[in-house]
């Protein structure tokens, strides 16, 4: 009778050990999945921070300075065009003086 009890107890313990192993296996699987989720969340947070910083740089652009830079570039271009026009007229003026 005690042999049967010992065998029954061993069988129960073996079943419990098997269940514990299965639980540990599932916990490891869920832990790995959670780790991947944590990594994805971290990457998304960095992406949001980068996009927020980029948007901030765009929104914080000093429009007055940029308008002044554009005006300066346009004035320089117009001055360059005027100088080229005068340089092109100079040979014609020399020819008219020689006639």
Residue pairs with C-beta under 8 A, 6 or more apart in sequence:
none
